[in-house]
Amino acid sequence: MWAASQTWGFEEGKPGVGLNGLLPAYAPPGLTEDDFNQFTDSIDDSWKDWSRETAGFVKDLYEGSHPTLADQQAAVQRVKVKVNTLEKALSDPRYSSISSQLKMLYGRLNPAVRLAEAMLNTLSMEPAEARQQRMQPAFAELQKAVDHLQADLAQYSNSTEWVRWSEINSLKGLKADDPAALETVAKVKAKLEAREGYSPVIKDFISREPFLQLEDALAAVLSASNEKGTFDATQLRESYAHLLDVLTQYQAQPTAELEADLRKTLDELRAKSPDGGVAVADALGSEYMNYNLRIVVSEGLVNRFFEETRTERSEIRERVMEANVYGYQCTEVTTKLDLVPNSLSASFALNLSGVIRSNANGYAPQATVHTVGYHTFNASKKVLFDGQNFYLENSRVSARANNQTVGATTKFSHVPILGRVANSIAIREANSRSPQTNAMAVQRIKEQVSTQLEKEAGEQFANASKQLQTKTYGPLRKYNLYPDVMTLSTTDSEMRFSSRLMDPDEIAGSTSAPIASLPANGMVAQVHESLLSHAFDRLGLNGKTMTEDEVRVLLESRLTEILGRPVEIPKPQNAAPEAEQQANTFVFDEKDPVRFTIDNGVVTLFIRAGLKRANGDDIPTQIISVPFTPTLQGDKILLTRGNVGVKPVVRPPNVTAQVARAQVMRQKIQTALPEQTVNAVFEVEQKGKVIKLAIVDLTAQGGWLVLALK
């Protein structure tokens, strides 16, 4: 029992019990009583009691005495109840007017209480519970692999047989607490591993990526189910203490070094924790390793680019029954996209609707019949896009034909009275055949529309896949900007894209992005500060000596290549002459040459650079902070620059010299980065169509820059 208490549990009543000695002695910045008072002042009186009580619970969690695990669990639960209230309010339309304030507080409070709860749960976890926790993420990934394989098999005519063979249905819905789950997992894994016993064709088919991903997911489940042995409580607490220390430093001044330390500590916790680090990784992952780019596009905006109506004219030369038909027809076709709900990929239907007006003469031995037609058709082709390739289903076409005989001539037409009779007989005979001719017209329309749609869609989407890989993904991969995670989904009115740019030693975005309403026929883009920082880190400024003009040219060329169109960054009006720039060049630091933070309506640019001067009085590396407040004013965005801060990386021996250095750097930065106004309206060209978009809402809060456009 004593040995177990040293590895799995903690004796109550001691200073090292649970969270005691781990959490800060005071509520962290953003969650102090003053912060809650500011929150109360920014909203109506109905939240005063809630705010005051929550502030007390938060203070008690950090500063109160909680000698036992039960006391700590109760303290965490009290704060968690308040977080749940915030979650409900954020989804309630009645509080939409204060949603930004609620979201800001939620973004601070939720990560803190989730991490505290995760640590406490891990520190008091029993072995059986720990095993279940380890297995849950593996089972979640298994379900994703099952869904991916099922979607892949759906494109084949014999998909039912392959679904049965791979036993997908037996894997669907498996959970960690299912007693028979591991037996099922092991059985399917063994079947996939036995691919060598099949013919080369079948072996190649079941060796494709979707099957391999399923096999990996099955192996991960079995690995997670293995017992981890004992865990050292002291080492675990040390890692938690270091984790909290790194988080505190990162929140005060984010750096790449702290990001790497955070990822390394999390890896250590996975090895030291009884649950494999699942609880703490889940708490941190939602706030520090989530998507850092989210884009939501309305169906209306998609069709602003895609919808078009075109008119085509053509001759009619065909044989209908015993008659040769000649004439002309005019076809008016409208093309648009309809989004189709899909949680795993972007799915939409390419829809065509059209009207065909015809005017023709049918020449037969007995008579020449003049006919006008008014025909309609509708065609649909479903398309699925997984972020890499387009998958097209067969077209579906329906049509209605309406041919009307409006005149006829016969060899007796010139004979008085008899001619009119003969013409009437010819018209009547032609009308009697209308069901047959209309049916034939319907069949021809369906064949022609289907053939044309298959041809055009195949060419367009094949070209789109090629352009995507070469013109978009190619430059991103070249400069290490290609996301490590990418997801697409659609509802019946929105297309959603989320991605994450993050290397193994980096962190990324959070789930707590500010709320933005999707404009009708518009879009919303949410950009996290980590994406901006990582992108600039890949720009190649590390350790470089450059003038501000050289930096601007580098940005222009890089953006031009990535975006596939010319990009010009205006040169500041009061920019220093080239000779002066060459005499005072920036020397960017090897680490973190440029970083961004976004909060409270301010986008702050951090530059770590020194100055190489022609007179030899070089300035060592300084940390320069340049805050900009973006404000939307009509069709312009005003970037108001705040006070430029300068501080040394290494404390200088001479304070007076540092003051002079700081002033030089401040003047240099203020000249290179002046306040400016940029257009909030711009044009986007796609498939030869130019669409004007305007930024109609702008938010900079909680690490996110959110833009609404229409």
C-alpha positions in Angstrom: 0.0 0.0 0.0 2.9 2.4 0.8 4.5 1.6 -2.5 1.2 2.2 -4.4 0.8 5.6 -2.7 4.2 6.7 -3.9 3.4 5.9 -7.5 -0.3 6.3 -8.1 -1.8 8.4 -5.3 -0.8 11.0 -2.8 -1.4 11.0 0.9 -3.9 13.7 1.9 -3.0 16.5 4.3 0.5 17.0 3.0 1.9 20.2 1.2 2.5 18.1 -1.9 -1.0 16.8 -2.2 -2.6 17.4 -5.6 -2.4 21.0 -6.7 -0.8 22.2 -3.5 2.6 23.7 -4.3 1.9 23.7 -8.1 -0.6 26.4 -8.8 0.6 30.0 -8.5 0.1 31.7 -5.1 -2.1 34.4 -6.7 -4.6 34.5 -9.5 -2.8 35.0 -12.8 -3.1 38.1 -14.9 -6.5 38.3 -16.6 -8.2 36.5 -13.7 -7.6 38.9 -10.8 -10.3 40.7 -8.9 -9.5 43.9 -10.8 -9.9 42.0 -14.1 -13.3 40.8 -13.0 -14.2 44.4 -11.9 -13.3 45.6 -15.4 -15.4 42.9 -16.9 -18.4 44.0 -14.8 -17.9 47.6 -15.8 -18.0 46.7 -19.5 -21.4 44.9 -19.3 -24.9 45.4 -17.8 -25.7 45.0 -14.1 -27.3 41.5 -14.6 -23.8 39.9 -14.5 -22.5 41.7 -11.4 -23.4 39.0 -8.9 -22.1 36.3 -11.1 -18.8 38.2 -11.7 -18.3 39.0 -8.0 -18.9 35.3 -7.0 -16.7 34.0 -9.8 -13.9 36.3 -8.8 -14.1 34.9 -5.2 -14.0 31.3 -6.4 -11.0 32.0 -8.6 -9.2 33.7 -5.8 -10.0 30.8 -3.5 -8.7 28.3 -6.0 -5.3 29.9 -6.1 -4.9 31.5 -2.7 -7.2 29.4 -0.5 -6.2 26.5 1.7 -7.2 23.1 0.3 -5.4 20.4 2.3 -7.2 17.4 0.8 -7.9 16.2 -2.7 -11.6 16.5 -2.0 -11.1 20.2 -1.1 -9.3 20.9 -4.3 -11.8 19.0 -6.4 -14.6 21.1 -4.9 -12.6 24.4 -5.5 -12.1 23.4 -9.2 -15.7 22.4 -9.6 -17.0 25.7 -8.3 -15.0 27.6 -11.0 -16.0 25.0 -13.6 -19.7 25.7 -12.9 -19.1 29.4 -13.7 -17.3 28.4 -16.9 -20.3 26.4 -17.9 -22.5 29.4 -17.4 -20.3 31.4 -19.8 -20.5 28.6 -22.4 -24.3 28.7 -22.2 -24.4 32.5 -22.4 -22.2 32.4 -25.5 -24.7 30.2 -27.3 -27.7 32.3 -26.2 -28.8 35.0 -28.7 -30.0 37.1 -25.8 -26.4 37.9 -24.9 -25.1 38.6 -28.4 -24.6 42.3 -27.6 -21.9 41.4 -25.0 -20.6 38.3 -26.7 -17.1 39.8 -27.2 -16.7 40.5 -23.5 -18.0 37.1 -22.5 -15.7 35.4 -25.1 -12.7 37.3 -23.8 -13.3 36.2 -20.2 -14.1 32.6 -21.3 -10.8 32.5 -23.2 -8.9 33.3 -20.0 -10.9 31.3 -17.5 -11.6 28.1 -19.4 -7.9 27.2 -20.2 -6.9 27.8 -16.6 -9.6 25.7 -15.0 -9.3 22.9 -17.6 -5.5 22.6 -16.9 -6.0 22.6 -13.2 -8.7 19.9 -13.4 -6.5 17.8 -15.8 -3.6 17.9 -13.4 -5.7 17.2 -10.4 -7.4 14.2 -12.1 -4.1 12.8 -13.2 -2.6 13.1 -9.7 -5.5 11.2 -8.2 -6.2 8.7 -10.9 -6.6 4.9 -10.3 -4.8 2.5 -12.7 -8.0 1.2 -14.3 -9.2 4.7 -15.0 -5.8 5.7 -16.3 -5.9 2.9 -18.8 -9.3 4.0 -20.0 -8.1 7.6 -20.5 -5.1 6.4 -22.5 -7.3 4.4 -24.8 -10.0 7.0 -25.5 -7.9 9.2 -28.0 -6.8 6.1 -29.8 -10.4 5.0 -30.3 -11.3 8.4 -31.5 -8.6 8.3 -34.1 -9.8 4.8 -35.1 -13.2 6.2 -35.8 -11.7 8.8 -38.1 -9.7 6.2 -40.0 -12.9 4.1 -40.3 -14.8 7.0 -41.7 -12.0 7.9 -44.1 -11.8 4.3 -45.5 -15.6 4.1 -45.9 -15.6 7.4 -47.8 -12.8 6.1 -50.0 -14.5 2.8 -50.7 -17.8 4.6 -51.6 -16.3 5.6 -55.0 -16.0 2.0 -56.2 -18.9 0.0 -57.6 -18.1 -3.0 -55.4 -17.8 -0.9 -52.2 -20.3 -3.1 -50.4 -18.0 -6.2 -50.7 -15.0 -4.2 -49.5 -16.9 -2.8 -46.5 -17.8 -6.3 -45.5 -14.3 -7.6 -46.0 -12.7 -4.8 -44.0 -15.3 -5.3 -41.2 -15.9 -1.5 -41.1 -19.3 -2.0 -39.5 -17.9 -4.0 -36.6 -15.4 -1.2 -35.9 -17.9 1.6 -36.1 -18.8 3.0 -32.7 -16.2 1.0 -30.7 -15.3 2.5 -27.4 -12.6 2.0 -24.8 -15.0 0.6 -22.2 -16.4 -2.1 -24.6 -15.1 -5.5 -23.2 -15.0 -7.0 -26.7 -13.4 -4.0 -28.4 -9.8 -5.1 -28.2 -10.6 -8.5 -29.6 -12.3 -6.9 -32.6 -9.5 -4.5 -33.1 -6.9 -7.3 -33.0 -8.9 -9.5 -35.5 -9.2 -6.7 -38.1 -5.6 -5.7 -37.7 -4.5 -9.3 -38.3 -6.6 -9.5 -41.5 -5.0 -6.3 -42.9 -1.5 -7.5 -42.0 -2.1 -10.7 -44.0 -2.2 -8.9 -47.3 0.8 -10.9 -48.6 -1.5 -13.9 -49.1 -3.7 -12.1 -51.7 -3.2 -11.6 -55.4 -1.0 -8.7 -56.5 -4.1 -6.7 -57.6 -5.9 -7.1 -54.3 -2.6 -6.6 -52.3 -2.1 -3.3 -54.1 -5.6 -2.2 -53.4 -5.5 -2.9 -49.7 -2.0 -1.4 -49.4 -3.4 2.1 -50.3 -3.2 4.9 -47.8 -6.8 4.6 -46.4 -6.2 1.0 -45.5 -2.7 1.8 -44.0 -4.2 4.5 -41.9 -6.7 2.1 -40.5 -4.0 -0.4 -39.8 -2.0 2.3 -37.9 -5.1 3.3 -35.9 -5.7 -0.3 -34.9 -2.1 -0.7 -33.8 -2.4 2.6 -31.8 -5.4 1.2 -29.9 -3.6 -2.0 -29.0 -0.5 0.0 -27.9 -2.6 2.3 -25.7 -4.2 -0.7 -24.0 -0.9 -2.0 -22.7 -0.2 -1.4 -19.0 2.3 1.4 -18.5 3.7 0.2 -15.2 4.4 2.4 -12.2 4.8 6.2 -12.2 6.9 8.4 -10.0 4.8 11.0 -8.3 7.7 13.3 -7.6 8.9 13.4 -11.2 5.3 14.0 -12.4 4.9 16.9 -10.0 8.2 18.4 -11.1 7.1 18.2 -14.8 3.8 19.9 -13.9 5.6 22.6 -12.0 7.9 23.2 -15.0 5.0 23.2 -17.3 3.2 26.0 -15.4 6.4 28.0 -15.2 6.9 27.8 -19.0 3.2 28.8 -19.6 3.6 31.8 -17.3 6.7 32.9 -19.2 5.2 32.3 -22.5 2.0 34.3 -21.7 4.2 37.2 -20.6 6.6 37.1 -23.6 6.1 34.4 -26.2 9.3 33.0 -27.8 10.2 30.1 -30.0 12.4 28.7 -27.3 9.5 28.6 -24.8 7.3 27.0 -27.5 9.9 24.2 -27.9 10.2 23.9 -24.1 6.4 23.6 -23.8 6.3 20.8 -26.4 9.2 19.0 -24.8 7.6 19.2 -21.3 4.3 17.8 -22.7 6.1 14.9 -24.3 7.7 14.2 -20.9 4.3 14.3 -19.2 3.0 11.7 -21.7 5.7 9.3 -20.5 5.4 10.2 -16.8 1.6 10.3 -16.4 -0.5 7.3 -15.6 -3.0 8.2 -18.4 -0.3 8.8 -20.9 -0.7 12.5 -20.7 -4.1 12.4 -22.3 -5.8 14.7 -19.8 -3.2 17.5 -19.8 -2.6 17.2 -23.5 -6.3 17.6 -24.1 -6.4 20.7 -21.9 -3.4 22.3 -23.5 -4.2 21.1 -27.0 -7.4 23.0 -27.2 -5.7 26.3 -26.3 -2.2 25.9 -27.7 -2.2 23.3 -30.4 -5.4 23.9 -32.3 -6.1 25.3 -35.7 -4.5 28.7 -36.3 -6.4 29.5 -39.5 -10.2 29.2 -39.9 -12.2 30.3 -42.9 -15.9 30.1 -43.4 -17.4 30.9 -46.8 -21.1 31.3 -47.5 -22.7 29.6 -50.4 -23.7 33.0 -51.7 -20.0 34.1 -52.0 -19.1 30.8 -53.7 -21.7 31.4 -56.3 -20.6 35.0 -56.8 -17.5 33.5 -58.3 -19.0 30.4 -59.8 -22.6 31.2 -60.9 -22.9 32.2 -64.5 -25.5 32.2 -67.3 -24.3 31.7 -70.9 -26.1 31.5 -74.2 -25.1 29.2 -77.0 -26.5 29.0 -80.5 -26.2 26.1 -82.8 -27.5 24.6 -86.0 -29.9 21.7 -86.1 -29.1 18.9 -88.6 -30.6 15.6 -87.7 -32.8 12.8 -88.8 -36.1 12.4 -86.9 -38.1 9.4 -87.9 -38.5 9.7 -91.7 -37.8 13.4 -91.8 -34.6 15.4 -92.2 -34.7 18.3 -89.8 -32.8 21.6 -90.3 -32.9 24.8 -88.3 -31.3 26.4 -85.3 -31.6 26.4 -81.6 -30.6 28.8 -78.7 -29.6 27.3 -75.4 -29.5 29.4 -72.2 -27.7 27.6 -69.3 -27.3 28.7 -65.7 -24.5 27.1 -63.7 -24.3 27.3 -59.9 -23.1 25.3 -56.9 -25.2 24.0 -54.1 -23.4 23.0 -50.9 -24.1 19.5 -49.5 -23.7 18.8 -45.8 -20.6 16.8 -45.1 -18.6 16.8 -41.9 -15.5 15.1 -43.3 -14.9 16.9 -46.6 -16.2 19.7 -48.7 -19.1 18.5 -50.7 -21.2 20.3 -53.3 -23.4 19.7 -56.3 -22.6 21.3 -59.6 -26.1 22.2 -60.9 -27.1 23.2 -64.4 -30.5 24.4 -65.4 -31.3 25.5 -68.9 -33.9 26.4 -71.6 -33.6 25.4 -75.2 -35.6 27.3 -77.9 -35.6 25.7 -81.3 -36.9 26.7 -84.7 -36.7 24.0 -87.4 -38.2 22.6 -90.6 -38.7 18.8 -91.0 -38.5 17.7 -94.6 -40.3 14.5 -95.5 -41.6 13.2 -98.9 -45.2 14.1 -97.9 -44.7 17.5 -96.4 -42.4 20.1 -94.9 -43.3 20.8 -91.3 -42.3 23.9 -89.4 -41.8 23.3 -85.6 -40.8 25.5 -82.7 -39.6 24.0 -79.4 -39.3 25.1 -75.8 -37.4 22.5 -73.8 -36.0 22.6 -70.3 -33.4 20.5 -68.5 -31.8 20.2 -65.1 -28.5 18.5 -64.5 -26.5 17.8 -61.3 -23.1 16.4 -60.6 -21.9 15.8 -57.0 -18.3 16.7 -56.2 -16.3 15.9 -53.1 -13.1 17.7 -52.2 -10.8 16.4 -49.5 -8.2 19.2 -49.6 -6.1 17.4 -52.2 -8.3 15.9 -54.9 -11.7 16.3 -56.4 -13.9 13.2 -56.6 -16.8 13.3 -59.1 -19.9 11.2 -59.1 -21.9 10.5 -62.3 -24.2 13.2 -63.6 -27.9 13.1 -63.2 -30.0 14.8 -65.9 -33.7 15.4 -66.3 -35.4 17.1 -69.2 -38.8 18.1 -70.6 -39.5 18.7 -74.3 -42.3 20.6 -75.9 -42.4 20.7 -79.7 -45.2 22.6 -81.3 -46.0 22.3 -85.0 -46.9 25.8 -86.3 -47.0 25.3 -90.0 -46.7 22.9 -92.9 -46.4 22.9 -96.7 -47.2 20.1 -99.1 -47.1 19.7 -102.9 -50.7 20.9 -102.8 -50.1 24.0 -100.8 -50.4 26.3 -103.9 -53.8 24.8 -104.8 -56.8 26.9 -103.5 -58.8 25.2 -100.8 -57.1 21.8 -101.3 -53.8 23.4 -100.2 -55.2 24.5 -96.9 -56.8 21.1 -96.3 -53.5 19.3 -97.1 -51.6 21.6 -94.8 -54.0 21.0 -92.0 -53.7 17.2 -92.5 -49.9 17.5 -92.4 -50.0 19.6 -89.2 -52.5 17.2 -87.6 -50.3 14.2 -88.5 -47.2 15.9 -87.1 -49.0 16.7 -83.8 -50.1 13.1 -83.5 -46.5 12.2 -83.4 -45.6 14.8 -80.8 -45.3 12.2 -77.9 -42.7 10.3 -80.0 -40.8 13.4 -81.1 -40.8 14.9 -77.6 -39.6 11.6 -76.1 -36.8 11.5 -78.7 -36.0 15.2 -77.9 -35.8 14.4 -74.2 -33.4 11.5 -74.8 -31.2 13.7 -77.1 -31.1 16.5 -74.6 -30.2 14.2 -71.7 -27.4 12.6 -73.7 -26.0 15.9 -75.0 -26.2 17.6 -71.5 -24.7 14.6 -69.7 -21.9 14.2 -72.3 -21.0 17.9 -72.1 -21.2 18.1 -68.3 -19.0 15.1 -67.9 -16.5 16.5 -70.3 -16.4 20.0 -68.9 -16.5 19.0 -65.2 -13.8 16.4 -65.7 -11.5 18.9 -67.5 -12.2 21.8 -65.0 -11.7 19.8 -61.8 -8.6 18.0 -63.2 -7.2 21.4 -64.0 -8.2 22.7 -60.6 -6.4 19.8 -58.8 -3.3 20.5 -60.9 -3.4 24.2 -60.2 -3.9 23.6 -56.5 -0.9 21.3 -56.2 1.5 23.4 -58.4 0.4 27.0 -57.9 -0.9 26.9 -54.3 0.5 23.9 -52.4 3.9 23.9 -54.2 5.1 27.3 -52.9 3.7 26.6 -49.5 5.7 23.3 -49.3 8.7 25.1 -50.7 8.8 27.6 -47.8 7.6 25.2 -45.1 4.2 26.9 -44.9 2.1 23.9 -45.8 -0.2 23.1 -42.9 0.4 19.9 -40.9 -3.4 19.6 -40.3 -6.2 20.6 -42.7 -9.9 19.9 -42.5 -12.8 20.8 -44.7 -16.5 20.5 -44.1 -19.8 21.8 -45.5 -23.3 22.6 -44.3 -26.1 23.4 -46.6 -25.1 27.1 -46.5 -21.4 27.3 -45.5 -18.0 25.8 -46.5 -15.6 25.6 -43.7 -11.8 25.3 -43.9 -9.5 25.0 -40.9 -5.7 24.4 -40.9 -2.7 24.5 -38.6 0.8 25.5 -39.3 2.9 24.0 -36.6 6.2 22.1 -36.4 7.0 19.6 -33.7 8.7 22.3 -31.6 6.0 24.9 -32.1 2.5 25.6 -30.7 -0.5 26.9 -32.5 -4.0 28.3 -32.0 -6.9 27.9 -29.6 -10.6 27.1 -29.7 -11.4 30.4 -28.1 -11.6 32.5 -31.3 -13.7 35.7 -31.2 -17.2 35.2 -32.6 -18.0 36.8 -35.9 -21.2 36.8 -37.8 -21.0 35.4 -41.4 -22.2 38.1 -43.8 -24.7 37.1 -46.4 -22.8 36.3 -49.6 -19.6 36.9 -47.6 -16.9 35.1 -45.6 -15.1 35.2 -42.3 -11.3 34.7 -41.8 -9.8 34.0 -38.4 -6.0 34.3 -38.2 -4.1 33.4 -35.0 -1.0 35.2 -33.9 0.9 31.9 -34.0 0.3 31.6 -37.8 1.7 35.1 -38.3 4.7 34.4 -36.1 5.5 31.0 -37.7 5.1 32.4 -41.2 7.6 35.2 -40.5 9.9 32.7 -38.8 10.0 30.9 -42.2 10.7 34.1 -44.1 14.5 33.7 -43.6 15.3 36.8 -41.6 17.1 34.8 -38.8 20.6 36.2 -38.5 20.3 38.3 -41.6 21.7 41.9 -42.0 19.2 43.8 -44.1 17.9 47.3 -44.8 14.1 48.0 -44.5 13.9 48.2 -48.3 15.5 44.8 -48.6 13.0 43.4 -46.1 10.1 44.9 -48.1 11.4 43.5 -51.4 11.8 40.0 -49.8 8.2 40.2 -48.5 6.9 41.3 -51.9 8.7 38.5 -53.8 7.7 35.8 -51.3 4.0 36.9 -51.3 4.0 37.2 -55.1 5.2 33.6 -55.4 2.8 32.2 -52.7 -0.3 34.0 -53.9 0.4 33.6 -57.6 -0.1 37.3 -58.4 2.0 40.5 -58.1 2.1 41.9 -54.6 3.4 45.4 -54.0 4.0 46.8 -50.5 3.9 50.6 -50.6 7.1 52.2 -49.4 6.6 54.6 -46.5 6.4 58.3 -47.6 9.1 59.3 -45.1 11.3 56.3 -45.7 15.0 57.0 -45.2 17.2 57.4 -48.3 19.0 54.3 -49.5 22.4 55.7 -48.4 21.1 56.2 -44.9 19.6 52.7 -44.8 22.9 51.2 -45.9 24.7 53.1 -43.2 22.2 51.7 -40.5 21.2 48.2 -41.3 19.1 45.8 -39.2 20.9 42.7 -37.8 18.1 40.3 -37.0 18.5 37.9 -34.2 19.0 34.2 -34.9 15.9 33.4 -32.8 12.5 35.0 -33.0 13.4 37.9 -35.4 9.7 38.7 -35.7 6.7 37.6 -33.6 3.2 38.8 -33.2 0.7 39.0 -30.3 -3.0 40.0 -30.7 -5.1 41.2 -27.8 -7.5 43.9 -26.6 -7.8 45.3 -30.1 -4.1 45.7 -30.6 -1.7 43.8 -33.0 1.8 44.0 -31.6 4.8 43.3 -33.7 7.9 42.2 -31.8 11.3 42.6 -33.6 14.5 41.2 -32.1 17.3 43.0 -34.0 20.4 45.1 -33.5 21.8 47.9 -35.7 25.0 47.8 -37.7 26.2 51.3 -38.1 28.7 52.8 -40.6 30.4 54.8 -37.8 31.2 51.5 -36.0 29.0 52.3 -33.0 26.9 49.1 -33.5 23.8 48.5 -31.3 23.4 45.0 -29.9 20.2 43.0 -30.2 17.1 44.8 -28.8 13.5 43.6 -28.3 11.4 46.1 -30.1 7.6 46.2 -29.6 5.5 48.0 -32.2 1.7 48.1 -31.3 -0.8 48.8 -34.0 -4.5 49.3 -33.4 -6.5 48.5 -36.6 -9.7 50.5 -37.0 -12.2 50.1 -39.7 -13.3 53.5 -41.1 -15.6 53.1 -44.1 -13.6 51.6 -47.0 -10.3 52.1 -45.2 -8.4 50.5 -42.3 -6.5 52.9 -40.1 -3.4 51.4 -38.5 -2.7 53.6 -35.5 0.7 53.0 -34.0 1.2 53.1 -30.3 4.4 53.8 -28.3 7.3 51.9 -29.7 9.1 50.0 -26.8 12.8 49.1 -26.9 14.6 47.0 -24.3 17.9 45.1 -24.5 18.2 41.3 -24.6 21.2 41.5 -22.3 21.3 44.0 -19.5 23.9 46.7 -20.5 26.6 47.8 -18.1 25.9 51.5 -19.0 22.3 52.6 -18.5 22.9 56.0 -20.2 24.2 54.2 -23.3 21.2 52.0 -23.4 18.9 55.1 -23.3 20.7 56.5 -26.3 20.6 53.2 -28.1 16.9 52.8 -27.5 16.2 56.2 -28.9 18.1 55.4 -32.1 16.2 52.2 -32.5 12.9 53.8 -31.8 13.4 56.5 -34.4 14.6 53.9 -36.9 11.5 51.7 -36.4 9.1 54.7 -36.4 10.4 55.7 -39.8 10.3 52.1 -41.2 6.8 51.3 -39.7 4.7 54.5 -39.8 1.0 54.8 -39.1 -0.8 54.2 -42.3 -4.2 53.7 -44.0 -4.9 50.6 -46.2 -7.8 49.8 -48.4 -10.5 47.7 -46.9 -11.9 47.0 -50.4 -10.1 44.9 -52.9 -10.7 42.8 -56.0 -10.3 39.1 -56.4 -10.1 37.5 -59.9 -11.2 33.9 -60.4 -11.9 32.1 -63.7 -11.9 35.5 -65.5 -14.5 37.0 -63.2 -13.5 39.9 -60.9 -15.3 40.1 -57.6 -15.1 43.1 -55.3 -14.8 42.3 -51.5 -14.9 44.7 -48.6 -13.9 44.1 -45.0 -17.0 45.0 -43.0 -15.9 43.9 -39.5 -12.6 43.6 -37.8 -11.7 42.2 -34.4 -8.3 41.7 -32.7 -8.8 39.8 -29.5 -7.5 36.8 -27.6 -4.7 36.0 -30.0 -7.0 36.2 -33.1 -7.4 38.7 -35.9 -10.9 38.2 -37.3 -12.1 39.7 -40.5 -15.6 39.6 -42.0 -15.9 40.3 -45.7 -18.7 40.6 -48.1 
